[in-house]
Amino acid sequence: MNAAITEQSQNAKYLASQAKRESNARSYPRRLTIAIQEAEGIYVKDMDGKVYYDCLAGAGTLALGHNHQVVIGAIKKMLDSKHPLHTLDLMTPVKEQFIDELFDSLPADFARHARIQFCGPTGGDAVEAAVKLVKTATGNRSMLSFQGGYHGSTHATMSLSGTLGYKEKVHGLIPDVHFLPYPYAYRCPFGVGGESTHRLSSIYIDTLLSDPESGIVAPCGMIFEVVQGEGGSIPAPVEWIREMRRITQERDIPLIIDEVQTGIGRTGKMFAFEHAGIIPDVLVLSKAIGGSLPLSVIIYHEKYDVWKPGAHIGTFRGNQMAMAAGQATLTYIKEQDIPSAAEQLGQRLQDRLQMLKNEVTCIGDVRGRGLMVGVEVVNPEGGKDVLGHYPAYPLMASRIQQECLQRGLILEIGGRHSSVMRFLPPLIVTEQQLDDIATIFGEAVRAACAAQQSGVLGDCR
């Protein structure tokens, strides 16, 4: 009995130490109250010995899950080779092989005229580089971004992101950022919903950029996510993506696609923009590109390569181990046709979640693309909006997250009002594992609904 008590205290012990010494800006441990001791594939084990399905997967970083043999093999080979681990932006055979594999993964028309810039090890730094690139190349200053978008938490990337909470006390963000309506059909910014949402968004943006009294000086670029991640797993219709490409191309506005989270097979294609058959001017990649290790790059058309040597630098842009792991991951994903599997598995998950939606009243919408799926939680006791949808229900979403955690499922929350349950499992998840995940989630939702109906929902934030 005493041994059990001691064992059960391990998570709490580590979390207490973390709370005492880490910054108040820490986020995940406040909701996912575990400390991890082991991880393999889609599973993690906490310090108390409990095993969980990991549907957060490093916020999409772990394309092949934890400690995949391909990644571990590449790391071990790198360590045994005596190759340098840190090279700034000096050339190495490892870097050459990584670039070869990455360019081979791109659409041929893109790769043929592509240049690559290695950035600091985060997606935010790559977005910073992309903005500097297009400002330098065009000489213009206005950036076009989208409501609900998320591009990082640095000063400039926060300026480009829709989230207001983190901006309120950070003054002097970069100027001339203009936020446009993203085609979020369930919470349509035009109050109509359905197919009309993306059409009206396209018409509005086309008209706005043609209006000499719009108030927007010549844009240096447009940036968006093909599937908004932190914004609530919202996929943009392919018709809308094509219209954004037409609108920017006709006006010679560089189009930046942020695929930090969607890239490398997540949505059912190697890159999410491929669903629409378009080619961006600038592609931003991080997370999965390093095979679970820190790495970020931008890839862009050679005509924009006019910045000067040293225009974007960073000490850790030469992470050789990440390049080795990333190259091995890319090779494996292509050889095993992981994107096609992700598309099929994602549809399987959405089908299961749609069945659950038909059973309960607290799920308003199920959406996503590939293995990037969101479930919007709503309050059926609230007043409906103009589209007939119930309001977001952050308290219920938080309770569902805790019910999932208790049952061995790690999920994160995102979206407006923190009311979207986000599924980002490793791309190597099996059908059986995905069915188990859907079953656990269903049990958690029913338990949360029962707590609400009995009046004991409580504040579980």
Steps between C-alpha positions, in 0.01 A plus 500: 500500500778743593684416177183580303466835672865581426464400137182701455679813622765507226307710248408749772860515617634595157217742428556676834870538417412635157253751644761620748778558248353547153354816354139598549478486119502117505178372348448128429573376856214710635252286306691178443611430855752224438877454491623262230761231561474287183355529151474271200289527187164651586537427873651687794540378857487743791702490821222305671518227238177590321499466120326748268416533135683815389283702262702814557828353369712807560228722346543303177879474515514122543387385156630149566417502869741466789836329448421350162770258388567700183566818698701325771703323232584829328602658831721205596664497158568871532656459844720211385620681188696780670323748274471847656182566696513879470607684185324839487413514128816330373447217253519129586402175325220457756358839407530422128308172544230674701453768234490236226228307683299811581513640147407158365189516720382827344291535184745503210400849385576637845826313552634603159522867603535460876746646747520392864586702810583318823362693793516482877350179640139618535215561258468852634849588383423359154188720478716797603739412217215471250369847589848652475549329165186638336546847648855509363398364160199726443595814688142511628383493861140379547449136599169324436412243763181325612266493796561187704848445362796407718859552388704502823559692820794722409439872466442496124317167482270604781421806289392270216289272722132543574516412870434811709571377854878496470514832318318716750802583716766487229515845345665616180425198283603528135277745311307463174360153569149464360275212608269347242204261543601132497241257356380362836161372386370391841555849648469684169635857526225607258218327686397269215701177533540210260660538159419871500762562769805438282343672199422815697847497653659483154274773360562724800880463478504545121288815528697636793832472318352667190362794697724811480336620825547171691753656736751221433823612338669263254532161676835326528336163555205286605537222756260226607471141619326258264349344812490734797649311793480701820202679346297179535598243233321692226575383144479757222299379198721429199298749292588776745869409499501518120332839514762631744770381260324673207446822692862522618646390167307759302623775734856366536455453875724223637292219650644346818352166605565415865529120516677480834227266626339369180817405311655155449193284442273621780201594282511213248752661265869558560414872517151631563510753214515204258131428563425816299761438231665840552862605551579757772774756472630423848451182703565497876592165658593388850370244757500165312768614254772423758384145568407602860808720550510884476525629142328757282539618142337717241494399135427768244514592132843609386370835374463614863857410588624859507583545867862550601734252673415489870150638447361220717738316727487279808750294695301176491402495133750220439343225713659200325329237710160650418589497131597133521182411688293717267646342187430151634145601594428648158632189326290268716183707461530490121600136476213388724248737337416640842304800363242272333463303821458825696220606267314171543555481875394861543174430322448191718546713811265771373236237423518369857485851642202588280316199644573633848381848397164350400471347847588795726400866503831657607679442167424766243742417220750234391755604239855462381722367227697179530623439855437859606148484640300731724180461701330827596332483840185708548253585776154368405348716772632822350334724244556416136686732266378626163595166342307302758809377683541486876780705665845365574533317832854524639407355840359186340804469270727520804297233679513273194877543486530394866265206450716392205817529707352289777421230241846504343460742208703820452317766299557873474240775477509787251271718297291801586422518871716185550210274404640274230637155585797445269618159373863492378608136536826372351452407136594137574181448706314180406129453434461310826678770699290768336181309583617470861567875509152574365347264759685666788403843374135395480510376858658826613238710322215299651652532846537876458141527378380301801692733730331799337153348524550417867614855571851400611698603194720723713791718396772257391732753339 
